[in-house]
Amino acid sequence: MTAGPWREVEIVLTAGHDVGDPYTGVEVWADFTHDDGVTLRRPAFYDGGRTWRVRFASPLDRGRWRWRTTSAVAGLDDVTGTLDVAPTPTTNPFHRHGFWRMSPGRRSLQHADGTPAVLVADTAWALPWRATEEEVRVYAQDRRDKGFNAVLLMSVQPDMRAVGPRDRSADEGFDVGFEDLPAGHINDLNPAYFQYLDRLIDILVEHGIVPVLQPVFQGFGWKGLDVAGTVVPPQEYARYCRYLVARYGARPAIYLVGADGSGEEPQIGAGGREVHAWDCYAQPTGIHYRPHAHAHAHQDADWLDFQWCQTGHGGEHVPERVADMWRNTPVKAVANGEPTYEQTRHADVASGWWQGHEAWSNLCAGSTMGVVYGAANIWQWVHRDGEPGHAPYFLGPAGSWRDALSHEGSTYVGLVGRILQGLPTTDMEPDWETFLNPHGLRVPGRLQILYQPHGGALRMMHDHDTPRHYRVIDPRTGKSTASGQLSAGEVIDEDVSREPRLVIFQHPAGS
C-alpha cells in the first residue's frame, strides 16, 4: 500500500464470525509505527456485517509505516501490513501543509507545518441527514468559490420527537443515524447512514471545506423537539465521539463536542476526553454555547482547544461577548460560532453588509480562530418555499436552501478568508494602542490589520515595530484601493465616501 502524506488510506478488516452488539461490544484499533520510531494509534469503526475499517493518514512525508491491529475478536486481531509514503503533487492545502491544529499561543489555527490559517465557516447543521450528494456538490462549490473553508454540521438528527419519512428529498424527511435515538440512546447504529455521510463529507473535503462535527446537539436542535444530546448516557456519547474520530479523523476535521448548551452537560466532558484520547492528529476540539451561557466551561481541560459563543438571532452586534472570552484563562481560541442567521424571519434581519461588519468586528474583538456565518433556510436545509414543520421563528421569509445560497452577506464573510489568505495571522491579538482606531489586530513586527466601519482618518499613535507599508482594501470586494507608507504621528486621510475599509500593514514581499 502506498500514499502521499496526509492522504487518507483505508484498511478493511473482516471478523471471523458474527458478533453480537458489534458497535457497542467490540474494540478494535491499529498501531502504526514509522521507520523513525514514531507510533500513532487509530481506532477502527464498525461498518456493517462483519466489516470494520481503519483509516489513517501519514503526517510524515516519506518512509514506511508498519501497522498491526488489536482486538479480542478473531479476524480483527493481529492483522498486519505496511504503508509506504512519498511526496505527491497536490494543490489541496490540507495535503500540502497538513491538517489544522492550534497555534503555539493557542489563539488561532495553523496547518501541521506551521502555515497560518483562519477559519471561515458556514452553518449547514442539517446537511448530513437532509442533503443529497448532488445538493452538497452545489453547496460546496458555492461556498468554496466565496472563500469558506469549513461548515458546522449536526452529525445526526438530534430531536427525539421529530418524525417524518426516511427520505432526504421529502417534506419533513430525514435519514437516521441511530434507530434508538428517539428513546434517548445511541447504541443501534445504522451503517448505511454513515456510508452516505462518508460521500457527503468527501465532497466537502474535495472542495477544501472542513467538516465541524457535532455529535448530538444539546440545544434547540432541528425543530426544538427534545434533543437527545442532554439525555443519552455520557458513556454512549463518548463512544460515538470515538466513532467519529475513527470514521472521519484521518481527513481534515474539527470536533464540536458541545453545542447550544451550557457547556456543563456531562456528555460534553465525556466526549471531549474521548476525542483527546483517540485523535492522534490533535485536530481542534471545542464547545459552542447557547446565547445566554457564560462560555468558560472546562476552560482548564487539556482536551479543550476553543470556546465559541453565540450572540442570538435578533440581529444585534455583540462583539463584547468575544472580547470577554478572550480574557479567560487558561488561554483558549475563541470565536462567535453563531451570529444572527441572515434573513431570519424577515429579509432585512442581519442582511447584506450587516454580516461583513459582524465578521470583521468579531475578528478584531478577539475572534482570531476565525469567523462564522449562517443563513436562515440553509441551516435547516429547507427543501422548498413553504415546506411545513419548521419553527417559524428561524425560517427565512421565502425560498429554500438553494435560494439562501445567494444571500448577499455570505459574499462578505467569505471574503474575510480571501483577504487574510497568505498573511502571517498566527496568534494575532486585538490592538487598540498602535492606532487611533477601535478595531485592530497585531502580530508584533509582522502584521497590523485595521478595520474602519466608516473609513475615518487613521493616525498611527505609537511605533510598536509596525511595518511601514500598507494597503487599503475594500472589504466588500476584496480589491486594493490605495497603498503607501506611514510612520508614527502620520495620518491616512479619511475616505470621503465614509464607506468601510481595511488598512493592512505588512512588510513588502522579499523584505
NORUR-V113173 format. One line per field, one symbol per residue. ss: DSSP state (@ for helix, = for strand, . for the rest). psi: psi as a letter, one per 20 degrees, with the letter a starting at -180 (. if undefined). Layout:
ss: ???
psi: ???
This chain:
ss: .==.....======.......@@@@..=======....========....======......=========........======.......@@@@@..===......===....==.=====...@@@@..@@@@@@@@@@@@@@...=====....=..................=..@@@.....=.@@@@@@@@@@@@@@@@...=====............=@@@...@@@@@@@@@@@@@@@....=========....@@@@@@@@@@@@@......=====................=====........@@@@@@@@......======...=..........@@@@@@@@@@@@@....===..=................@@@......@@@@...@@@@@@@@@@@@@........==....=....====...======.....===........=====......======.....==........======.....
psi: pqrrqjppqpppqpqirqpqlhghippprpppprhjipppppqrqpkqcjpqqppqppiqirapppqpqprjpphiqkpraqpppqqqpqiphhhgirrqrqrhjjhrqqrhjipqqppnqromgighjhqrggghggghgggghijqjrpppohqpiphjpqrqmohiqpjqqrphphjhijkqmhnqnhhghhghghghggghhjkoppoopfpqichbgjklnqiijhqqhhgggghghgggghjikrpqqoniqpkaiiiphhggggghgghhiniilqppaqpqrhkqomjqkhjpiiphqpprpjakjkqpmihgghghhiqqqpqqqroinrpppkogqhjpkqcighgggghhggiijlihaqqqqpqhghilphrpjpriqohhiqrhraahghihjphhhghghhggghipiqmipkqqqpjhhqnpioqqpopihqppppohjkrqopohqnlkpqhpqqppoiihjqpirraqqrpirppqqohikrqqqpppqqqpi.
